[in-house]
Amino acid sequence: MPKPRFNSEQQLTLPLEYLTSASDTSLRNFEAMQLNHAANLEKEIRSMERERKKAAVMAEMARLLIENRDALLRHLGDHLERVKGEESAA
């Protein structure tokens, strides 16, 4: 019976003849290992999706600044002047 092999990514590759002749215990172990691998991939995908969303938000913020920086800075300056005026009056 051929032995399981690992490729360069350490992903288990098994020939069909091994799977068809493996014991129940070996098949159960193989199943558990594959389910674990699938769960780990799912975690990695979720993490990557969170990173993708953060990067997209940051890009959108940069775009808003590119398109509206002067108006935003003017508005902020006006607001700060009003606050200083209110503090001086108090």
Number of C-alpha atoms within 10 A of each C-alpha: 8 12 9 11 11 11 8 6 6 8 11 13 11 14 11 10 10 15 16 9 12 15 11 10 9 13 15 12 12 16 12 12 13 14 12 12 13 12 12 12 12 12 12 12 12 12 11 12 12 12 12 12 11 12 12 12 12 12 12 12 12 13 12 12 14 10 11 11 13 11 11 13 12 11 12 12 12 12 12 12 12 12 12 12 11 10 9 8 7 6
